Amino acid sequence: MGWQDKVIKGGEQVILQPRILIYSPPGVGKSTFASKLPKPIFIDLDKGIDELRVDRIPGPATWEETLSLIRELAADPGPYKSLVLDTVDPLEELAVDHVLRQAHKESLSDFSFGAGYSAVGQEWRLLLAELDIARKHGMLVALLSHAIIRQAQDAVIGAFDQYTSALGKRSWQLTSRWVDLVGFASFESALIEKKGDNARVIVTGDRFLHTTRGSGFEAKNRYSLPVKLPLAWSAVEAGIARHRQSADAVKEKILKLATGTALEAKAKSYLLQAGDDLNMLIEIEDQLVKAIQNPLPAVIPASATATAPVAAQQESGAAEVARRVELLARGTPFEEKAAGYLREANGNVPMLLEIEKVLVSRLSEMKQAAATAPETAS
């Protein structure tokens, strides 16, 4: 059998369920997110999901028992379609305990030349291999983890702090390469002003999932997802389905959107350039939707800020920005929350401008979501 007989042609490969890792600070809602996965079964390693109405198995006491349990689930998932490890941080501690016990050591530092950490890495590979078997049997695999802040090194910008998983570095390297989605979950927040070591921040309470690496966190995905999504499985699922659609289906949607508009000729030109490149086609569709929606204009035209005297802007700015925020929020789900933020701002122009900026962004996202939502039968 030659190498050509081993080729799996594009479009013929078996589509497997996603492997995802969601990490966050405490209380953001990663377990609640996982509870909405298709028919989940939790392995409760963190013992923190008592208030969730989900099927669960108490976390085993040893590493060997955990691997054995996952092996059983992988061989026969029964009615379950998603396997959730909540969380993998204490699971890694079991792996470390196992390595120490096997080697009769007290600490990983007792090994020579990093051999202890390498041994933990080998055990972690066994775990990922068992989870791959579960995936081959049709299960979605979700790993949950706590977040910590570590210093990262970059060859261009130097050292900086960022959120990452609480897993040890070796386990994290293996896991982050293995999963299809690393998502950082957090509350939406905005820095209003900073004076020395003191900062004023608005936290809206809205929860988001970051799917692409940012300046303060690690993230990645293989599905061309938007860089930020609502912290909801339905949003992630829709993004994955969109990535997996055919190029012809996207072309059809683009033509349907553009036909009869001033953008029709340009859209057809871009389609010729894109060919069957799915990522490019999705980008064309996104840009077309934005252009058709006529997004809200910038809240402060550049020409105005360039010519108006600074003192005059500051004198009348607070009342004007507050009025714009009230008009934008009126009749929307954000009206009550915006009113509260206006009271908190109390005439602080930078804070008011940041409130307006966040509100415009949220309204645009809501508008886009409504435009792209599937139509329901009447």
Phi, psi and omega in degrees: 000120182276174183296330182294333178286346181267355184290130172260112186285146179304133181092348181255351182290153178286129178275115181263164177292154182293154168247118186232150172230124179243126177231154183192164167296166181299144171084003181283325176122030181292323178291320176297318175305311183292334180293342180265002176294162180298119176035071185276149167240124182266138162261108191274085180275334183268346180054046183229022184241026182300331183272356178267135179271076180229153174287138184213161171237127178305140181298132179297163184272342183228163178296316181299317180295324180294313179298320179296318179296314180296323178297318178296314180297320181295322182288327182213085182292346183062225182278356189273144182243350180223136176249121184244123173260112188234100354247171182279349182296309176293336177295321177297324178298323176295321178296318179296314179302321180296314180297317180295319181295318180296325184263000182056047179244158177267332185209154177296334179288348177285343176283158180267141171053042176072015183296328180295316179293324177295322179295320176297320178299322178295319177296321181295326176297324177298318178300310182298325178295319178295321179293327176296324177295318177301319180295319179295336177270015171098006183267140167281135181249124181236125176251130177250146183211152172281160180255144171227166177258124177235157175276131178251154179246134177231133184295337184264310188258355178088208184273144177203157179271145176207155172286141173209175179292151178284356175301152173299159188300319181294313179296322180294318178301314180295315185289316183294330174286327187284318185286159177270338180219123166251115183244131175260118181263137182203164170282148175289133179215159179217133177281121182271310179204154179224127178233106183064235179271358182261138180227148177246123188231141171260127172246116188280338185092349176284140186253134182229158176243120178269127187249357180227141185304134176242187184289342184235013182199158175262139177195159176195162171202156180253017187241012182054041180288156170304151184296336180218132180230157169302146180284077182210134180300325181301323179290318179294316181300318179296321179294320179294317179299322179296319179295328185269000178288165181280155177299322181297324180294321179292318178302318180298319179293321180297314180296322179295319179293319189276333185302128179085003178251169178291348183264003187299312183296317180295320180298318179295324177296316179294325178298320178297320179292323185286328184061234179253019178287105188298316181298320179293320179296318178296320178296320177298317179298316180299313182294325179293317178300315180299317182295321181289326183288344185052073183303158180303141180291163178302141186288334178228103181302140182300322181297324181291317182289338181281334187251331184287138177299140183300316182299318181294320178299315183293327183293316184256355189294316186301311181296321182293316180294318178300320179296318180295320179298316179299317181293318179297319186279340187301126177078009179250168177295349184262004188299311183294318181294320179297320179298322178295319179293325178297319178296321180292323181295321174052047175084002178286108187298312178302322179292319178297318179296322179292321176300315180297318181299313179296319181295316178300317179298315181293321178294320179295318178298317180296320180294318180293319179299320180294323183287329184262356180293142178296141180287143177261147181291139180274000000 
